């Protein structure tokens, strides 16, 4: 699922200056996006619409695989 999320974000922002980490715990996969603040606004979008739609797309893929997924966005450190 991290490949799908990476593909979406790379095409949405036009850059690859972000990282996506995947962590699985008790049947739930958490995908963590870390990037600088100037790119976060493109990922979240106006009124959070973009990130909601990204979450929907990834949730559909997760449902097809019988999994649950959470997506978190945060600033990269340093």
N, CA, C and O atoms as a Tinker XYZ file with bonds, in Angstrom:
   312  protein
     1  N      0.799000   -1.192000    0.000000    73     2
     2  CA     0.000000    0.000000    0.000000    64     1     3
     3  C      0.846000    1.263000    0.000000    63     2     4     5
     4  O      0.420000    2.305000   -0.497000    81     3
     5  N      2.035000    1.166000    0.554000    73     3     6
     6  CA     2.904000    2.334000    0.552000    64     5     7
     7  C      3.298000    2.725000   -0.876000    63     6     8     9
     8  O      3.549000    3.898000   -1.151000    81     7
     9  N      3.353000    1.730000   -1.796000    73     7    10
    10  CA     3.680000    2.038000   -3.179000    64     9    11
    11  C      2.573000    2.871000   -3.814000    63    10    12    13
    12  O      2.852000    3.825000   -4.540000    81    11
    13  N      1.326000    2.520000   -3.545000    73    11    14
    14  CA     0.186000    3.269000   -4.077000    64    13    15
    15  C      0.185000    4.684000   -3.524000    63    14    16    17
    16  O     -0.007000    5.641000   -4.274000    81    15
    17  N      0.395000    4.827000   -2.226000    73    15    18
    18  CA     0.408000    6.145000   -1.600000    64    17    19
    19  C      1.551000    6.987000   -2.145000    63    18    20    21
    20  O      1.368000    8.174000   -2.416000    81    19
    21  N      2.724000    6.394000   -2.309000    73    19    22
    22  CA     3.871000    7.109000   -2.865000    64    21    23
    23  C      3.557000    7.590000   -4.281000    63    22    24    25
    24  O      3.860000    8.731000   -4.631000    81    23
    25  N      2.957000    6.733000   -5.088000    73    23    26
    26  CA     2.591000    7.084000   -6.456000    64    25    27
    27  C      1.626000    8.269000   -6.482000    63    26    28    29
    28  O      1.813000    9.205000   -7.260000    81    27
    29  N      0.606000    8.233000   -5.644000    73    27    30
    30  CA    -0.385000    9.306000   -5.605000    64    29    31
    31  C      0.255000   10.621000   -5.198000    63    30    32    33
    32  O      0.042000   11.643000   -5.850000    81    31
    33  N      1.035000   10.605000   -4.129000    73    31    34
    34  CA     1.624000   11.842000   -3.617000    64    33    35
    35  C      2.660000   12.408000   -4.596000    63    34    36    37
    36  O      2.720000   13.619000   -4.805000    81    35
    37  N      3.462000   11.544000   -5.184000    73    35    38
    38  CA     4.468000   12.007000   -6.136000    64    37    39
    39  C      3.806000   12.704000   -7.317000    63    38    40    41
    40  O      4.291000   13.744000   -7.763000    81    39
    41  N      2.716000   12.158000   -7.831000    73    39    42
    42  CA     2.020000   12.767000   -8.956000    64    41    43
    43  C      1.212000   13.994000   -8.550000    63    42    44    45
    44  O      1.012000   14.900000   -9.360000    81    43
    45  N      0.755000   14.030000   -7.328000    73    43    46
    46  CA    -0.013000   15.167000   -6.834000    64    45    47
    47  C      0.880000   16.385000   -6.593000    63    46    48    49
    48  O      0.519000   17.507000   -6.947000    81    47
    49  N      2.049000   16.154000   -5.988000    73    47    50
    50  CA     2.921000   17.259000   -5.621000    64    49    51
    51  C      3.983000   17.567000   -6.670000    63    50    52    53
    52  O      4.522000   18.673000   -6.694000    81    51
    53  N      4.288000   16.619000   -7.524000    73    51    54
    54  CA     5.316000   16.832000   -8.541000    64    53    55
    55  C      6.725000   16.752000   -7.993000    63    54    56    57
    56  O      7.666000   17.199000   -8.647000    81    55
    57  N      6.888000   16.196000   -6.817000    73    55    58
    58  CA     8.205000   16.067000   -6.200000    64    57    59
    59  C      8.294000   14.730000   -5.476000    63    58    60    61
    60  O      7.285000   14.083000   -5.197000    81    59
    61  N      9.528000   14.334000   -5.180000    73    59    62
    62  CA     9.712000   13.123000   -4.389000    64    61    63
    63  C     10.444000   13.438000   -3.090000    63    62    64    65
    64  O     11.169000   12.601000   -2.553000    81    63
    65  N     10.246000   14.651000   -2.598000    73    63    66
    66  CA    10.872000   15.086000   -1.349000    64    65    67
    67  C      9.962000   14.789000   -0.160000    63    66    68    69
    68  O      9.579000   15.689000    0.588000    81    67
    69  N      9.630000   13.529000   -0.005000    73    67    70
    70  CA     8.809000   13.075000    1.111000    64    69    71
    71  C      9.166000   11.619000    1.371000    63    70    72    73
    72  O      9.811000   10.967000    0.550000    81    71
    73  N      8.742000   11.127000    2.511000    73    71    74
    74  CA     8.962000    9.712000    2.804000    64    73    75
    75  C      7.660000    9.107000    3.308000    63    74    76    77
    76  O      6.869000    9.755000    3.994000    81    75
    77  N      7.467000    7.855000    2.950000    73    75    78
    78  CA     6.295000    7.107000    3.401000    64    77    79
    79  C      6.803000    5.877000    4.133000    63    78    80    81
    80  O      7.527000    5.060000    3.566000    81    79
    81  N      6.421000    5.752000    5.393000    73    79    82
    82  CA     6.790000    4.570000    6.166000    64    81    83
    83  C      5.529000    3.783000    6.483000    63    82    84    85
    84  O      4.455000    4.353000    6.680000    81    83
    85  N      5.676000    2.481000    6.528000    73    83    86
    86  CA     4.544000    1.586000    6.766000    64    85    87
    87  C      4.804000    0.781000    8.025000    63    86    88    89
    88  O      5.872000    0.192000    8.191000    81    87
    89  N      3.811000    0.763000    8.914000    73    87    90
    90  CA     3.933000    0.026000   10.165000    64    89    91
    91  C      2.647000   -0.774000   10.379000    63    90    92    93
    92  O      1.549000   -0.217000   10.356000    81    91
    93  N      2.792000   -2.063000   10.585000    73    91    94
    94  CA     1.626000   -2.923000   10.800000    64    93    95
    95  C      1.560000   -3.343000   12.261000    63    94    96    97
    96  O      2.567000   -3.719000   12.862000    81    95
    97  N      0.353000   -3.272000   12.823000    73    95    98
    98  CA     0.148000   -3.652000   14.215000    64    97    99
    99  C     -1.276000   -4.174000   14.368000    63    98   100   101
   100  O     -2.237000   -3.444000   14.127000    81    99
   101  N     -1.412000   -5.431000   14.765000    73    99   102
   102  CA    -2.696000   -6.067000   15.029000    64   101   103
   103  C     -3.692000   -5.908000   13.880000    63   102   104   105
   104  O     -4.849000   -5.561000   14.116000    81   103
   105  N     -3.268000   -6.151000   12.660000    73   103   106
   106  CA    -4.160000   -6.109000   11.505000    64   105   107
   107  C     -4.430000   -4.731000   10.940000    63   106   108   109
   108  O     -5.153000   -4.603000    9.952000    81   107
   109  N     -3.869000   -3.706000   11.538000    73   107   110
   110  CA    -4.028000   -2.343000   11.045000    64   109   111
   111  C     -2.691000   -1.833000   10.547000    63   110   112   113
   112  O     -1.680000   -1.934000   11.242000    81   111
   113  N     -2.687000   -1.290000    9.349000    73   111   114
   114  CA    -1.477000   -0.725000    8.769000    64   113   115
   115  C     -1.546000    0.790000    8.882000    63   114   116   117
   116  O     -2.541000    1.404000    8.496000    81   115
   117  N     -0.487000    1.391000    9.412000    73   115   118
   118  CA    -0.395000    2.838000    9.502000    64   117   119
   119  C      0.658000    3.313000    8.511000    63   118   120   121
   120  O      1.807000    2.871000    8.543000    81   119
   121  N      0.250000    4.218000    7.635000    73   119   122
   122  CA     1.163000    4.810000    6.667000    64   121   123
   123  C      1.459000    6.230000    7.121000    63   122   124   125
   124  O      0.546000    7.041000    7.276000    81   123
   125  N      2.724000    6.528000    7.333000    73   123   126
   126  CA     3.155000    7.833000    7.837000    64   125   127
   127  C      3.839000    8.585000    6.708000    63   126   128   129
   128  O      4.835000    8.111000    6.162000    81   127
   129  N      3.313000    9.756000    6.351000    73   127   130
   130  CA     3.916000   10.614000    5.333000    64   129   131
   131  C      4.656000   11.725000    6.056000    63   130   132   133
   132  O      4.075000   12.437000    6.875000    81   131
   133  N      5.940000   11.874000    5.753000    73   131   134
   134  CA     6.732000   12.946000    6.353000    64   133   135
   135  C      7.319000   13.797000    5.234000    63   134   136   137
   136  O      7.971000   13.289000    4.321000    81   135
   137  N      7.074000   15.106000    5.324000    73   135   138
   138  CA     7.572000   16.033000    4.317000    64   137   139
   139  C      7.653000   17.430000    4.911000    63   138   140   141
   140  O      7.248000   17.644000    6.053000    81   139
   141  N      8.178000   18.394000    4.137000    73   139   142
   142  CA     8.261000   19.748000    4.673000    64   141   143
   143  C      6.910000   20.458000    4.531000    63   142   144   145
   144  O      6.077000   20.052000    3.721000    81   143
   145  N      6.694000   21.515000    5.316000    73   143   146
   146  CA     5.384000   22.180000    5.371000    64   145   147
   147  C      4.882000   22.712000    4.024000    63   146   148   149
   148  O      3.671000   22.763000    3.806000    81   147
   149  N      5.766000   23.100000    3.136000    73   147   150
   150  CA     5.319000   23.639000    1.857000    64   149   151
   151  C      4.630000   22.584000    0.998000    63   150   152   153
   152  O      3.807000   22.923000    0.148000    81   151
   153  N      4.954000   21.313000    1.208000    73   151   154
   154  CA     4.342000   20.230000    0.449000    64   153   155
   155  C      3.099000   19.700000    1.173000    63   154   156   157
   156  O      2.177000   19.194000    0.532000    81   155
   157  N      3.071000   19.813000    2.493000    73   155   158
   158  CA     1.933000   19.312000    3.268000    64   157   159
   159  C      0.630000   19.960000    2.812000    63   158   160   161
   160  O     -0.402000   19.292000    2.755000    81   159
   161  N      0.661000   21.239000    2.490000    73   159   162
   162  CA    -0.571000   21.922000    2.081000    64   161   163
   163  C     -1.153000   21.340000    0.799000    63   162   164   165
   164  O     -2.368000   21.361000    0.607000    81   163
   165  N     -0.297000   20.819000   -0.083000    73   163   166
   166  CA    -0.787000   20.174000   -1.308000    64   165   167
   167  C     -1.405000   18.809000   -0.997000    63   166   168   169
   168  O     -2.377000   18.399000   -1.631000    81   167
   169  N     -0.834000   18.120000   -0.025000    73   167   170
   170  CA    -1.336000   16.796000    0.338000    64   169   171
   171  C     -2.679000   16.899000    1.062000    63   170   172   173
   172  O     -3.590000   16.112000    0.803000    81   171
   173  N     -2.798000   17.860000    1.958000    73   171   174
   174  CA    -4.038000   18.013000    2.722000    64   173   175
   175  C     -5.131000   18.656000    1.870000    63   174   176   177
   176  O     -6.280000   18.215000    1.902000    81   175
   177  N     -4.789000   19.677000    1.120000    73   175   178
   178  CA    -5.750000   20.327000    0.235000    64   177   179
   179  C     -6.695000   21.258000    0.962000    63   178   180   181
   180  O     -6.668000   21.384000    2.186000    81   179
   181  N     -7.523000   21.898000    0.178000    73   179   182
   182  CA    -8.482000   22.856000    0.708000    64   181   183
   183  C     -9.536000   22.128000    1.538000    63   182   184   185
   184  O    -10.202000   21.212000    1.056000    81   183
   185  N     -9.674000   22.552000    2.790000    73   183   186
   186  CA   -10.609000   21.962000    3.752000    64   185   187
   187  C    -10.394000   20.464000    3.941000    63   186   188   189
   188  O    -11.319000   19.757000    4.341000    81   187
   189  N     -9.184000   19.968000    3.659000    73   187   190
   190  CA    -8.865000   18.560000    3.867000    64   189   191
   191  C     -9.435000   17.616000    2.826000    63   190   192   193
   192  O     -9.435000   16.401000    3.025000    81   191
   193  N     -9.921000   18.156000    1.717000    73   191   194
   194  CA   -10.561000   17.320000    0.707000    64   193   195
   195  C     -9.587000   16.357000    0.044000    63   194   196   197
   196  O     -9.929000   15.202000   -0.212000    81   195
   197  N     -8.381000   16.825000   -0.234000    73   195   198
   198  CA    -7.411000   15.975000   -0.934000    64   197   199
   199  C     -7.020000   14.773000   -0.088000    63   198   200   201
   200  O     -7.030000   13.646000   -0.583000    81   199
   201  N     -6.676000   14.989000    1.173000    73   199   202
   202  CA    -6.262000   13.873000    2.026000    64   201   203
   203  C     -7.432000   12.921000    2.262000    63   202   204   205
   204  O     -7.220000   11.714000    2.381000    81   203
   205  N     -8.648000   13.428000    2.330000    73   203   206
   206  CA    -9.814000   12.551000    2.482000    64   205   207
   207  C     -9.938000   11.618000    1.286000    63   206   208   209
   208  O    -10.202000   10.426000    1.442000    81   207
   209  N     -9.747000   12.166000    0.093000    73   207   210
   210  CA    -9.850000   11.345000   -1.112000    64   209   211
   211  C     -8.691000   10.360000   -1.228000    63   210   212   213
   212  O     -8.877000    9.235000   -1.691000    81   211
   213  N     -7.498000   10.776000   -0.810000    73   211   214
   214  CA    -6.362000    9.851000   -0.791000    64   213   215
   215  C     -6.669000    8.698000    0.158000    63   214   216   217
   216  O     -6.416000    7.538000   -0.165000    81   215
   217  N     -7.211000    9.019000    1.322000    73   215   218
   218  CA    -7.559000    7.975000    2.296000    64   217   219
   219  C     -8.607000    7.018000    1.736000    63   218   220   221
   220  O     -8.539000    5.812000    1.976000    81   219
   221  N     -9.568000    7.544000    0.998000    73   219   222
   222  CA   -10.594000    6.689000    0.393000    64   221   223
   223  C     -9.991000    5.714000   -0.606000    63   222   224   225
   224  O    -10.316000    4.527000   -0.602000    81   223
   225  N     -9.114000    6.221000   -1.458000    73   223   226
   226  CA    -8.484000    5.372000   -2.480000    64   225   227
   227  C     -7.684000    4.252000   -1.825000    63   226   228   229
   228  O     -7.803000    3.089000   -2.209000    81   227
   229  N     -6.874000    4.607000   -0.842000    73   227   230
   230  CA    -6.043000    3.609000   -0.170000    64   229   231
   231  C     -6.915000    2.641000    0.637000    63   230   232   233
   232  O     -6.594000    1.457000    0.736000    81   231
   233  N     -8.007000    3.136000    1.210000    73   231   234
   234  CA    -8.918000    2.265000    1.972000    64   233   235
   235  C     -9.581000    1.231000    1.067000    63   234   236   237
   236  O     -9.825000    0.103000    1.494000    81   235
   237  N     -9.870000    1.598000   -0.161000    73   235   238
   238  CA   -10.458000    0.642000   -1.105000    64   237   239
   239  C     -9.478000   -0.489000   -1.387000    63   238   240   241
   240  O     -9.853000   -1.661000   -1.379000    81   239
   241  N     -8.219000   -0.133000   -1.636000    73   239   242
   242  CA    -7.198000   -1.166000   -1.871000    64   241   243
   243  C     -7.025000   -2.033000   -0.635000    63   242   244   245
   244  O     -6.887000   -3.252000   -0.747000    81   243
   245  N     -7.032000   -1.422000    0.537000    73   243   246
   246  CA    -6.888000   -2.179000    1.781000    64   245   247
   247  C     -8.067000   -3.133000    1.977000    63   246   248   249
   248  O     -7.877000   -4.272000    2.403000    81   247
   249  N     -9.268000   -2.681000    1.673000    73   247   250
   250  CA   -10.452000   -3.535000    1.823000    64   249   251
   251  C    -10.380000   -4.740000    0.887000    63   250   252   253
   252  O    -10.780000   -5.844000    1.255000    81   251
   253  N     -9.871000   -4.523000   -0.315000    73   251   254
   254  CA    -9.721000   -5.637000   -1.248000    64   253   255
   255  C     -8.727000   -6.672000   -0.739000    63   254   256   257
   256  O     -8.832000   -7.855000   -1.064000    81   255
   257  N     -7.764000   -6.226000    0.059000    73   255   258
   258  CA    -6.765000   -7.122000    0.644000    64   257   259
   259  C     -7.178000   -7.594000    2.038000    63   258   260   261
   260  O     -6.448000   -8.364000    2.662000    81   259
   261  N     -8.330000   -7.151000    2.537000    73   259   262
   262  CA    -8.810000   -7.558000    3.849000    64   261   263
   263  C     -8.059000   -6.915000    4.999000    63   262   264   265
   264  O     -7.882000   -7.526000    6.053000    81   263
   265  N     -7.618000   -5.678000    4.794000    73   263   266
   266  CA    -6.843000   -4.967000    5.811000    64   265   267
   267  C     -7.530000   -3.659000    6.181000    63   266   268   269
   268  O     -8.482000   -3.231000    5.528000    81   267
   269  N     -7.025000   -3.033000    7.248000    73   267   270
   270  CA    -7.448000   -1.707000    7.660000    64   269   271
   271  C     -6.233000   -0.798000    7.591000    63   270   272   273
   272  O     -5.125000   -1.214000    7.930000    81   271
   273  N     -6.431000    0.442000    7.154000    73   271   274
   274  CA    -5.293000    1.336000    6.979000    64   273   275
   275  C     -5.601000    2.715000    7.555000    63   274   276   277
   276  O     -6.730000    3.197000    7.471000    81   275
   277  N     -4.582000    3.341000    8.139000    73   275   278
   278  CA    -4.628000    4.718000    8.627000    64   277   279
   279  C     -3.519000    5.488000    7.929000    63   278   280   281
   280  O     -2.439000    4.946000    7.693000    81   279
   281  N     -3.776000    6.741000    7.597000    73   279   282
   282  CA    -2.754000    7.586000    6.977000    64   281   283
   283  C     -2.550000    8.815000    7.852000    63   282   284   285
   284  O     -3.502000    9.502000    8.223000    81   283
   285  N     -1.286000    9.075000    8.173000    73   283   286
   286  CA    -0.937000   10.237000    8.985000    64   285   287
   287  C      0.040000   11.106000    8.197000    63   286   288   289
   288  O      0.911000   10.592000    7.495000    81   287
   289  N     -0.110000   12.437000    8.317000    73   287   290
   290  CA     0.777000   13.374000    7.632000    64   289   291
   291  C      1.446000   14.230000    8.698000    63   290   292   293
   292  O      0.785000   14.748000    9.599000    81   291
   293  N      2.783000   14.375000    8.584000    73   291   294
   294  CA     3.509000   15.207000    9.543000    64   293   295
   295  C      4.724000   15.840000    8.892000    63   294   296   297
   296  O      5.155000   15.433000    7.813000    81   295
   297  N      5.269000   16.847000    9.567000    73   295   298
   298  CA     6.458000   17.524000    9.081000    64   297   299
   299  C      7.689000   16.637000    9.279000    63   298   300   301
   300  O      7.812000   15.934000   10.282000    81   299
   301  N      8.592000   16.688000    8.305000    73   299   302
   302  CA     9.842000   15.965000    8.438000    64   301   303
   303  C     10.732000   16.695000    9.428000    63   302   304   305
   304  O     10.728000   17.924000    9.494000    81   303
   305  N     11.479000   15.945000   10.183000    73   303   306
   306  CA    12.382000   16.543000   11.169000    64   305   307
   307  C     13.683000   16.936000   10.492000    63   306   308   309
   308  O     14.206000   16.226000    9.633000    81   307
   309  N     14.190000   18.093000   10.909000    73   307   310
   310  CA    15.490000   18.524000   10.395000    64   309   311
   311  C     15.396000   19.312000    9.218000    63   310   312
   312  O     16.415000   19.741000    8.679000    81   311
